[in-house]
Amino acid sequence: LLGTPRPMARSIAFLLGTFATYFVAGLLLVGGANAIVERVLSELPPRLLASTEIAFGMACIAGAVYLRRCAAQDPAPTPRSLGIGAAVLFAVVATATDVPTALPYFAAAGSIAGGSASAWTQASWLTLYNLLYVSPLAALIALRAFGGSRIDGVFGAVRRAVKWSFAWLLPLFAAGLGLWLCI
């Protein structure tokens, strides 16, 4: 988003959408949503769980193949007119897809929930955690805001690194996860 024309509003909307999504997820975790999910999962027949894991594993492997094929094609053009609402939606979806890498957040939420603090104190700890989580995004936005055109080289390098990651690392991770789930 920071590489698009006039990026500040949509980048800030993305940051706020990311913060809000993680904060709400944290409140649900601290509030006991994971206990409900564990209870429901324990009631499901083992064959249904195994079938779901295999189906999800196959979807991950198919997604890995798709990602590699897309990486070989010409890249999509940079969006020129992504509105603020679309940036927030993009943040929510991107944050939701980040769940497999959110183990530190689950641990933090579990620690917060396990304490004897009040609901307000727990929400304050979640707020602090989420502020730390979005601080790299805020730093990039500040860098863009105050760096001007001098910083374009840095954003170009970041864009190339992200493109390489999506072309090679993400498909490898998806294929590995898919194989693990199928096994």
C-alpha positions, 0 to 999 in steps of 0.5 A, a space after each residue: 500500500 505504501 508504494 501506491 500513489 497517495 498512500 497515507 490514508 489507505 495505509 493508516 486504514 490498513 494499520 487500524 484494521 489490523 489492530 482492530 482485528 487482532 484486538 477483537 480476536 484477543 478479546 475473544 481468546 481471553 473471553 474463553 472462545 478457545 474453550 468453546 472451540 475445544 469443547 466443540 472439536 472434542 465432540 466431533 467424530 474423529 473421522 470428520 476431523 481427520 477428513 477435514 484435516 486431509 481436505 485442508 491439507 490438499 487445499 494447502 498443496 493446491 494453493 502452493 502449486 497455484 502460488 508458484 504458477 502465479 509467481 512465474 507470470 507477470 506481476 499484477 499491477 499496483 492498485 491505483 484506487 484502493 479506497 479506505 474501506 477496501 484497505 480495512 477489508 484487506 487488513 481484516 482478511 490479511 490478519 485472518 490469514 495470519 492466524 497460523 503464525 499467531 502462536 505468540 499471540 495465542 500464548 499471550 492471550 492465554 497468559 492474560 486470561 490465566 491471570 486474575 486481572 480485571 477485564 479492563 486490565 486484560 483489555 489494556 494488556 491486549 491493547 499494549 500487545 497489539 500496539 507492539 504488533 502494529 508498531 512495524 507498520 506504524 514505523 513504515 508509515 512514518 518512514 514514508 511520511 517523513 522520508 519522502 522520495 529518498 526512501 523509495 529505494 527502501 520500499 523497492 527492496 521491501 517490495 522485491 523481498 515480499 515478491 520473492 517470499 510469495 514466490 518461494 517461501 509461501 508455497 514451500 510453507 503451504 506445501 509443507 503444511 499440506 503434507 503434514 495435515 495429510 499425514 
